[in-house]
Structures are given as structure tokens and as C-alpha cells.
Amino acid sequence: MNYHAAHDIGHALQEYMLVGCSSFAAWDTQTADSTLLVGRNFDFWVGDDFARNKLVTFCRPEKGYSFASVGWAGMCGVLSGMNTEGLTITLNAAKGPLPVRVATPISLLARTILQYAATIDEALAITDTTRTFVSESLLIASAHDRKAVIIEKTSRRTELYSPDAERIRCTNHYQADAFIDDPYNQENIATTDSRYRFERLGELMDSFRPLNPVRAAAVLRDRRGVGDTDIGLTNEKSVNQAIAYHAVVFQPEKLLMWVSSDPWQAGPMICYDLNHIFTADHLERLDCPDREIPADERFLTEDYPRIVRFRAGVDLLRDAIRTGAAAEKTVKELLSDNPCYFGAWDACGDYFAARDEADHARTCWKQALRLEIPRVRERKAIEQKLNRL
């Protein structure tokens, strides 16, 4: 119960930077073999310890369809998954009215869809009859329908978004006409990084077209900004924020799925063949090593060490602010490792302000404001600190 509650509460509080998922699907002329292809990053960060252990579950229920999902040990619900009918589901947090009473956890709705739906219409019917706790976008791809849609759901209404195209993108805002004037959705688009990541996904899908599993993995691993600009490591405006609990690529018509391995999306993506797993009399191993997507070696050798040093450096700087210790070396290392990230300059500005070095603090905060900042409230917070100087 704690796992399901943690997931829903994290999505309800997505403005507090716990969640920033990105997903997409393509088919027909948009893919190399014209079959359905789905990719998703499950960006859900509440600490490295929480993300350390993951589980790929292969479930053969007493009723309904067999399916595979990626989550935590002991979790019954589904965050990302595919069933043996070639229906996939991925969850993306959205913004809506805060829940005021108990309802079905969104991951349990996803589990029900995966277990009992083979088509988009069946998935929509299940969603329509279920009252949920949080607002969510459910990207549904169906091998039977040979397309993908987004079911956009709040605690009060359900809408279907089906674009007149051979691809679909999903970040953290609603796209259906019914939500165009919704104040929660308008605020979400105007004040968060969701629209920016949506645009970047479009650029990447264009540049890697026609998509195949390897190219889909490259989309999920991209860390740059719109126009291929450097917006700094760990920036929430990037598709790869280096916080993904997992990344998955699905080929629903072939019943193939690739699941990321540590760290984040950068390790090898392990391939599983659901048709083989659920029909074979004997399995020596579950994965298909000959179909594995290689690790992102460039990220692992160049970016990963910088991210580790940067996050450790931020912790050291916070300790220095708390204790009053000198940390000029840490400041230089932070700005050297991540010079294009607003958060590095913001943290250094906090350090100098704590030491009453107003000129240095002002310089850092002004530089932070020149860079890509994910959320309006983060920009306003820096502006307020400048004003207080």
C-alpha cells in the first residue's frame, strides 16, 4: 500500500519536482519497419536509495491476459507494461484538482487495463468506469489497433486524445480539446518544463526518423535542450534528467520490450520477448542477449562522472552554508562540471550570500537567470534573492 500511495502522492505533488516523465509512440511511416514503437522515461525521484532496486515482473493471472511490467518489488500496480495482446500502457503525471477523498490508485487502474484490455476501446471503457486519486495521462498503444492514443484523466473527467498523425508525444500536460481552457492545465503549460520537453521530443523524433528500438533509446537518453542547445546536466527541461527510475522501449506487434539498466537510461537496455516467455515450456534465461541495446558509452564516460561530482558538490556546498565553512574549491568545481546549468550558479549564489559576499552572489544569480530554468517559481525565487541584496 505504501508503494501505491507514494506513487500517487508523488504525482499529486509533481510541481515539487518529484515527477517529469516523457513518452512517445510512432507507427507506419514514422518507424523503420512500419510497426508500432513506444518509448518512455519514468522520471520519479525521491532519492537514490529508493531507486536502487527495480523489478521486472512477468505475471500470468488467473483471469485476463498475461503481462510484463516494470516497478518495485511488492508493487501490484503498473507504471510501464505490455500484455500478450500487444497493448502497452505508460503513466505520465498531469496537473488537476487536488484529491479530497479516497479513490483507486492510478497504478492499479493501469494494472486492470493491462490485465483485461486488448484494444484502445476496451482500455477507455475500463478507465471511464474507474474513479482515480490523481490526474494522469495514460499513453495506450495497441497492436490490434496499430496506433497509440492518450487517455487524459482527472479525478472528475476522462478524455481521449488521438492526433491525426502517425506519432504521439506525451509529457506532463493535457492535449485534448476539452482541457484547452482548463485552468490547471493552462497553469501547468505556462509555469513548468512540460511544454519545453514536448517540443524537444518532437525535434528528436524528427531527427531520428524513421525510428527503431536503438534510435528510440537515443531519444530517451538525450540530455540537450530545444535546438540541441546545452542546458546543463540534470536540467528538468531535458528528456534525460538523470533521475529516471526506469526507461522502456516497446514493440507491441512483436511483443518485445527493452528495459534500461543502471545508471538511469545509460546502461544496456535488456530485451525480453513476451511471446517466448509466456509460451516456452522451459526457459534457461528470460532475456534475449542478442537483441540487447548497447549502453550509452559516451554518456557513461563523459557525463556520468560529472553528474556524480556535481550532486556531491551541491551537498558539500549546502553543508558549508549550514556550518559556515569555506568552500571556494567546491564552487569552482561545480561551475566547471556543470557551467550551463542554472542550478549550479544558483547554489553558488546561495553560498556567497551566506558569506555576505554580495557581489559574487549577484554575479552568480544573474548568470543563473540567463540560462534555461525549468519552472517559473524557480526563476521568481532567484529574482527575489537578487532583490533582497
C-alpha positions in Angstrom: 0.0 0.0 0.0 2.9 2.4 0.7 4.3 1.9 -2.8 1.0 2.8 -4.4 0.4 5.7 -2.1 4.0 7.0 -2.7 3.5 6.9 -6.4 0.1 8.8 -6.3 1.3 11.4 -3.8 4.4 12.0 -5.9 2.2 12.6 -8.9 -0.2 14.8 -7.0 2.8 16.9 -5.9 4.5 16.9 -9.3 5.1 20.7 -9.1 7.6 19.9 -6.3 9.9 18.3 -8.9 9.3 14.6 -8.0 8.0 13.7 -11.4 8.7 14.7 -15.0 8.1 11.8 -17.3 8.4 11.8 -21.1 6.9 9.2 -23.5 6.1 8.8 -27.2 4.9 6.4 -29.8 5.2 6.1 -33.6 4.0 3.8 -36.3 3.6 3.4 -40.1 5.9 5.9 -41.9 7.4 7.1 -38.7 9.1 3.7 -37.9 11.7 1.8 -39.8 9.6 -1.4 -40.2 6.2 0.5 -40.0 5.2 -1.3 -36.8 4.3 0.3 -33.5 7.1 1.6 -31.3 6.8 3.1 -27.9 9.4 4.8 -25.7 9.2 6.2 -22.1 11.2 7.6 -19.3 9.7 7.1 -15.9 11.3 10.1 -14.1 10.2 9.7 -10.5 12.9 10.7 -8.0 12.6 10.5 -4.2 16.2 9.7 -3.5 18.9 7.3 -4.9 18.2 4.6 -2.3 14.5 4.4 -3.4 15.6 3.9 -7.0 18.3 1.4 -6.3 16.2 -1.8 -6.5 13.9 -2.4 -9.5 11.8 -5.4 -10.6 10.6 -6.6 -14.0 7.5 -8.7 -13.3 6.1 -11.3 -15.6 2.5 -12.1 -14.5 0.3 -14.9 -15.6 -3.0 -14.1 -13.8 -5.9 -16.5 -13.2 -8.1 -14.2 -15.3 -7.3 -11.9 -18.2 -4.1 -11.5 -20.2 -0.5 -12.3 -19.1 1.7 -9.2 -19.0 5.1 -7.7 -18.1 5.6 -4.6 -16.1 8.5 -2.6 -14.5 8.3 -1.4 -10.9 9.3 -2.1 -7.4 9.3 -5.5 -5.6 5.9 -5.9 -3.8 4.1 -3.4 -6.1 0.9 -4.8 -7.6 0.2 -1.8 -9.8 1.7 -1.0 -13.2 3.8 2.0 -14.2 5.0 0.8 -17.6 3.9 -2.5 -19.1 2.8 -4.6 -22.0 0.4 -7.6 -22.2 0.4 -10.6 -24.6 -2.2 -8.9 -26.8 0.3 -6.2 -27.6 -1.3 -3.5 -25.6 1.1 -1.2 -23.7 0.5 1.4 -21.0 2.7 4.1 -19.6 1.8 6.7 -17.0 2.6 10.5 -17.1 1.7 12.8 -14.2 -0.5 15.8 -15.0 -1.9 18.7 -13.0 -5.5 18.8 -11.8 -7.6 19.4 -8.8 -6.1 18.1 -5.6 -7.8 14.9 -4.4 -10.1 15.2 -1.4 -11.2 11.6 -0.9 -10.0 8.1 -1.3 -10.1 6.6 -4.8 -8.3 4.0 -6.9 -4.5 4.4 -7.2 -3.6 5.2 -10.8 -1.2 2.3 -11.0 -3.9 -0.1 -10.1 -6.1 1.2 -12.9 -3.1 0.7 -15.2 -2.8 -2.9 -13.9 -6.5 -3.5 -14.6 -6.2 -2.1 -18.1 -3.2 -4.3 -18.9 -4.8 -7.4 -17.5 -8.2 -7.0 -19.2 -7.9 -4.8 -22.3 -6.7 -5.8 -25.8 -7.8 -2.7 -27.6 -8.0 1.1 -27.1 -11.8 1.0 -26.8 -11.5 -1.7 -24.0 -8.9 0.4 -22.2 -11.1 3.5 -22.4 -14.1 1.7 -21.1 -12.2 0.5 -18.0 -10.8 4.0 -17.4 -14.3 5.6 -17.8 -15.7 3.4 -15.0 -12.9 4.0 -12.5 -12.6 6.9 -10.2 -8.9 7.7 -9.5 -7.0 9.7 -7.0 -4.7 11.8 -9.2 -4.7 13.5 -12.6 -2.8 11.4 -15.2 -2.1 10.9 -18.9 -2.2 7.2 -19.9 -0.4 6.6 -23.2 -2.0 3.5 -24.6 -0.6 1.7 -27.7 -2.5 -1.3 -29.2 -1.2 -3.8 -31.7 -4.8 -4.6 -32.6 -5.5 -1.0 -33.5 -1.9 -0.4 -34.8 -1.8 3.1 -33.2 -1.4 4.9 -29.9 -3.6 7.4 -28.0 -3.5 9.2 -24.7 -6.3 8.8 -22.2 -6.3 12.0 -20.1 -7.9 11.6 -16.8 -8.6 13.8 -13.7 -10.5 12.8 -10.6 -13.6 14.3 -12.3 -13.4 13.5 -16.1 -11.9 11.3 -18.8 -10.9 12.5 -22.3 -9.4 10.7 -25.3 -6.6 12.4 -27.3 -6.0 10.8 -30.7 -4.0 13.0 -33.1 -4.4 12.8 -36.8 -0.8 11.7 -37.3 1.4 8.6 -37.2 3.1 9.6 -33.9 2.2 10.9 -30.5 4.1 12.7 -27.7 3.3 12.9 -24.0 5.0 14.9 -21.3 3.1 16.3 -18.3 0.3 18.4 -19.7 -3.1 17.6 -21.4 -3.6 17.9 -25.1 -7.3 17.1 -25.7 -9.5 20.0 -26.8 -11.6 19.5 -23.6 -8.7 20.6 -21.5 -7.6 23.6 -23.6 -9.3 26.1 -21.2 -8.8 24.1 -18.1 -7.1 26.5 -15.6 -4.9 23.7 -14.0 -3.7 22.6 -17.5 -3.1 26.2 -18.6 -1.0 26.9 -15.4 0.9 23.7 -16.0 1.8 24.6 -19.5 2.7 28.2 -18.6 4.8 27.6 -15.5 6.6 24.2 -15.9 9.0 22.4 -18.2 6.4 20.2 -19.8 5.8 22.2 -23.0 9.6 22.5 -23.4 10.2 18.8 -23.2 7.3 18.2 -25.5 8.9 20.4 -28.2 12.3 18.7 -27.7 10.7 15.3 -28.1 9.3 16.5 -31.4 12.8 17.6 -32.6 14.3 14.3 -31.6 11.6 12.2 -33.3 12.2 14.2 -36.4 15.9 13.8 -36.3 15.9 10.1 -35.6 13.1 9.2 -38.1 12.4 6.5 -39.1 12.5 5.2 -35.5 13.7 1.8 -34.4 14.4 0.5 -30.9 18.0 1.7 -30.9 17.0 5.2 -32.1 14.1 5.3 -29.6 16.7 4.6 -26.8 18.7 7.5 -28.2 15.7 9.8 -27.8 15.2 8.7 -24.2 18.9 9.3 -23.5 19.1 12.8 -24.9 20.2 15.4 -22.4 20.2 18.6 -24.5 17.6 21.3 -25.0 15.5 22.7 -27.8 17.6 23.4 -30.8 20.2 21.0 -29.5 21.5 23.6 -27.0 23.5 22.7 -23.9 21.1 23.4 -20.9 23.3 21.7 -18.4 23.3 18.2 -16.8 20.2 17.2 -14.7 18.1 20.0 -16.1 14.4 19.1 -15.9 13.9 20.6 -19.4 15.9 17.7 -20.9 14.4 14.4 -21.8 17.2 12.7 -19.8 17.2 14.4 -16.5 19.4 11.7 -14.9 16.7 10.8 -12.4 14.8 8.1 -14.4 13.7 5.2 -12.3 13.4 3.3 -15.5 13.2 3.7 -19.3 11.4 1.2 -21.5 11.1 0.7 -25.3 8.2 -1.5 -26.6 7.4 -3.1 -29.9 3.8 -4.2 -29.3 3.2 -6.0 -32.5 6.3 -8.1 -31.9 5.8 -8.4 -28.1 9.3 -7.2 -27.5 10.4 -4.8 -24.7 13.7 -3.3 -23.7 14.2 -2.2 -20.1 17.0 0.2 -19.0 19.8 -0.7 -16.6 21.8 1.5 -14.2 22.7 4.2 -14.2 19.4 5.8 -15.3 18.9 5.2 -19.1 22.6 4.9 -19.8 23.3 1.2 -19.1 22.4 -1.6 -21.6 18.7 -2.0 -22.3 17.8 -5.6 -21.7 15.4 -7.2 -24.2 12.5 -9.5 -23.3 10.3 -11.5 -25.7 6.9 -11.9 -24.1 5.7 -14.4 -26.7 8.7 -16.7 -25.8 8.5 -16.1 -22.0 4.8 -16.9 -21.8 4.7 -19.9 -24.2 8.0 -21.7 -23.8 7.9 -25.0 -21.8 11.4 -24.3 -20.4 13.4 -21.1 -20.0 17.1 -21.1 -19.4 17.0 -17.3 -19.2 14.3 -14.6 -19.6 16.2 -12.0 -21.6 17.4 -12.1 -25.2 21.1 -11.0 -25.0 21.5 -10.9 -28.8 18.9 -8.2 -29.0 20.3 -6.0 -26.2 20.6 -2.3 -26.9 24.2 -1.2 -26.0 25.0 1.1 -23.2 25.4 4.8 -23.9 29.2 4.8 -23.6 29.7 8.5 -24.3 27.3 9.4 -21.5 28.9 7.0 -19.1 32.5 8.2 -19.8 31.8 11.9 -20.2 28.6 13.0 -18.4 28.0 10.4 -15.7 31.2 11.2 -13.7 30.4 14.9 -13.9 26.8 14.3 -12.6 28.1 12.3 -9.7 30.6 15.0 -8.8 28.1 17.8 -9.3 25.5 16.3 -7.0 28.1 15.5 -4.3 29.4 19.1 -4.7 25.9 20.5 -4.2 25.6 18.6 -0.9 29.0 19.8 0.2 28.1 23.4 -0.6 24.8 23.1 1.4 26.8 21.7 4.4 29.2 24.7 4.1 26.3 27.1 4.1 24.9 25.4 7.2 28.2 25.3 9.1 29.8 28.5 7.8 32.8 26.6 6.4 34.8 27.9 3.4 34.1 26.0 0.1 35.6 28.1 -2.7 37.2 24.9 -4.3 33.7 23.3 -4.4 32.3 26.4 -6.1 34.9 26.2 -8.8 34.4 22.5 -9.3 30.6 22.9 -9.5 30.8 25.6 -12.2 33.4 23.7 -14.1 31.4 20.4 -14.1 28.1 22.0 -15.0 28.5 25.5 -16.3 25.3 25.6 -18.4 23.0 24.5 -15.6 21.2 27.3 -13.8 21.1 25.2 -10.6 24.9 25.3 -10.3 25.0 29.1 -10.4 22.0 29.4 -8.1 23.7 27.1 -5.5 26.9 29.1 -5.7 25.0 32.3 -5.3 23.4 30.9 -2.1 26.9 30.1 -0.8 28.3 33.6 -1.4 25.2 35.3 0.0 25.6 33.2 3.2 29.1 34.6 3.5 27.9 38.2 2.9 29.8 38.4 -0.4 27.0 40.2 -2.2 28.9 41.0 -5.4 29.8 37.3 -6.0 26.2 36.2 -5.1 24.8 38.8 -7.5 27.1 37.7 -10.3 26.0 34.0 -9.9 22.3 34.7 -9.7 22.4 36.9 -12.7 24.1 34.2 -14.7 21.6 31.7 -13.5 18.8 33.9 -14.9 20.4 33.9 -18.3 20.2 30.1 -18.5 17.3 27.7 -19.1 15.2 27.4 -15.9 12.5 24.8 -15.8 9.8 26.4 -13.7 8.5 29.9 -13.3 8.6 29.7 -9.5 12.3 28.8 -9.6 13.0 31.9 -11.7 11.0 34.1 -9.3 12.8 32.7 -6.3 16.2 33.7 -7.8 14.8 37.1 -8.7 13.6 37.6 -5.1 17.0 36.7 -3.8 18.6 39.3 -6.1 16.1 41.9 -4.9 16.9 41.2 -1.3 20.5 42.1 -2.0 
